[in-house]
Amino acid sequence: MMARTQITLEPELHRRVRQRAGEMGVSLAEYIRRVVARDLGNPASTANPSAIFDLGESGKSDIAKDKRLMLGQAFAKRHSK
């Protein structure tokens, strides 16, 4: 479990930190966690993105695939009244 921490940065440093995090494609919080871990000699944790896949499996329903058809049907039904 992570502990929430609040820090205050000078405006220019804050801008530079946000810019660097953006260049790396991570959040400001993740960038700061990595910098702190590196400074303390701890390896950065590597999350396994596949852990979140299939958490909300809908039982073979594929709304994303049929979204245009479903929207078209809903639009036609609404405007045919």
C-alpha positions as YAML, in Angstrom:
chain: A
units: angstrom
residues:
- id: 1
  name: MET
  ca: [0.00, 0.00, 0.00]
- id: 2
  name: MET
  ca: [1.25, 3.47, -0.82]
- id: 3
  name: ALA
  ca: [1.28, 6.43, 1.54]
- id: 4
  name: ARG
  ca: [-0.02, 9.74, 0.25]
- id: 5
  name: THR
  ca: [2.54, 12.56, 0.45]
- id: 6
  name: GLN
  ca: [2.23, 16.25, -0.35]
- id: 7
  name: ILE
  ca: [5.20, 18.34, -1.49]
- id: 8
  name: THR
  ca: [5.65, 21.96, -2.50]
- id: 9
  name: LEU
  ca: [7.85, 22.93, -5.45]
- id: 10
  name: GLU
  ca: [8.97, 26.26, -6.80]
- id: 11
  name: PRO
  ca: [6.97, 27.12, -9.95]
- id: 12
  name: GLU
  ca: [9.92, 26.73, -12.33]
- id: 13
  name: LEU
  ca: [10.96, 23.40, -10.79]
- id: 14
  name: HIS
  ca: [7.35, 22.21, -10.94]
- id: 15
  name: ARG
  ca: [7.19, 23.13, -14.64]
- id: 16
  name: ARG
  ca: [10.43, 21.28, -15.37]
- id: 17
  name: VAL
  ca: [9.36, 18.19, -13.40]
- id: 18
  name: ARG
  ca: [6.00, 18.04, -15.24]
- id: 19
  name: GLN
  ca: [7.76, 18.49, -18.57]
- id: 20
  name: ARG
  ca: [10.25, 15.69, -17.81]
- id: 21
  name: ALA
  ca: [7.49, 13.35, -16.63]
- id: 22
  name: GLY
  ca: [5.57, 14.09, -19.85]
- id: 23
  name: GLU
  ca: [8.63, 13.34, -21.96]
- id: 24
  name: MET
  ca: [8.91, 10.00, -20.18]
- id: 25
  name: GLY
  ca: [5.20, 9.31, -20.61]
- id: 26
  name: VAL
  ca: [4.52, 8.98, -16.87]
- id: 27
  name: SER
  ca: [2.59, 10.97, -14.31]
- id: 28
  name: LEU
  ca: [4.29, 13.55, -12.14]
- id: 29
  name: ALA
  ca: [3.78, 11.27, -9.12]
- id: 30
  name: GLU
  ca: [5.35, 8.28, -10.90]
- id: 31
  name: TYR
  ca: [8.32, 10.38, -11.98]
- id: 32
  name: ILE
  ca: [8.90, 11.55, -8.40]
- id: 33
  name: ARG
  ca: [8.55, 7.96, -7.08]
- id: 34
  name: ARG
  ca: [11.20, 6.82, -9.56]
- id: 35
  name: VAL
  ca: [13.58, 9.65, -8.66]
- id: 36
  name: VAL
  ca: [13.23, 8.93, -4.93]
- id: 37
  name: ALA
  ca: [13.65, 5.17, -5.43]
- id: 38
  name: ARG
  ca: [16.76, 5.74, -7.56]
- id: 39
  name: ASP
  ca: [18.22, 8.12, -4.96]
- id: 40
  name: LEU
  ca: [17.64, 5.60, -2.20]
- id: 41
  name: GLY
  ca: [19.11, 2.77, -4.23]
- id: 42
  name: ASN
  ca: [15.84, 0.86, -4.60]
- id: 43
  name: PRO
  ca: [14.97, -0.48, -8.02]
- id: 44
  name: ALA
  ca: [11.88, 1.09, -9.55]
- id: 45
  name: SER
  ca: [8.91, -1.21, -9.29]
- id: 46
  name: THR
  ca: [7.74, -2.64, -12.55]
- id: 47
  name: ALA
  ca: [4.02, -3.11, -12.68]
- id: 48
  name: ASN
  ca: [2.66, -5.80, -14.92]
- id: 49
  name: PRO
  ca: [0.08, -4.08, -17.16]
- id: 50
  name: SER
  ca: [-1.47, -7.42, -18.07]
- id: 51
  name: ALA
  ca: [-2.78, -7.67, -14.50]
- id: 52
  name: ILE
  ca: [-5.64, -5.30, -15.38]
- id: 53
  name: PHE
  ca: [-6.78, -7.02, -18.57]
- id: 54
  name: ASP
  ca: [-10.02, -8.99, -18.44]
- id: 55
  name: LEU
  ca: [-11.02, -7.57, -15.06]
- id: 56
  name: GLY
  ca: [-14.35, -6.42, -16.46]
- id: 57
  name: GLU
  ca: [-14.96, -9.20, -18.94]
- id: 58
  name: SER
  ca: [-18.52, -8.92, -20.13]
- id: 59
  name: GLY
  ca: [-19.13, -12.54, -21.01]
- id: 60
  name: LYS
  ca: [-18.31, -12.36, -24.71]
- id: 61
  name: SER
  ca: [-20.26, -9.14, -25.39]
- id: 62
  name: ASP
  ca: [-18.25, -6.76, -27.52]
- id: 63
  name: ILE
  ca: [-19.86, -3.34, -27.30]
- id: 64
  name: ALA
  ca: [-16.76, -1.58, -28.66]
- id: 65
  name: LYS
  ca: [-16.89, -3.65, -31.86]
- id: 66
  name: ASP
  ca: [-20.60, -3.02, -32.41]
- id: 67
  name: LYS
  ca: [-20.73, 0.54, -31.11]
- id: 68
  name: ARG
  ca: [-21.41, 2.23, -34.48]
- id: 69
  name: LEU
  ca: [-24.23, -0.18, -35.27]
- id: 70
  name: MET
  ca: [-25.76, 0.26, -31.81]
- id: 71
  name: LEU
  ca: [-25.53, 4.07, -32.00]
- id: 72
  name: GLY
  ca: [-27.09, 4.05, -35.46]
- id: 73
  name: GLN
  ca: [-29.98, 1.90, -34.26]
- id: 74
  name: ALA
  ca: [-30.55, 4.10, -31.20]
- id: 75
  name: PHE
  ca: [-30.44, 7.25, -33.33]
- id: 76
  name: ALA
  ca: [-32.86, 5.82, -35.90]
- id: 77
  name: LYS
  ca: [-35.28, 4.67, -33.19]
- id: 78
  name: ARG
  ca: [-35.20, 8.05, -31.44]
- id: 79
  name: HIS
  ca: [-35.80, 10.03, -34.62]
- id: 80
  name: SER
  ca: [-38.48, 7.73, -36.06]
- id: 81
  name: LYS
  ca: [-40.92, 8.66, -33.29]
...
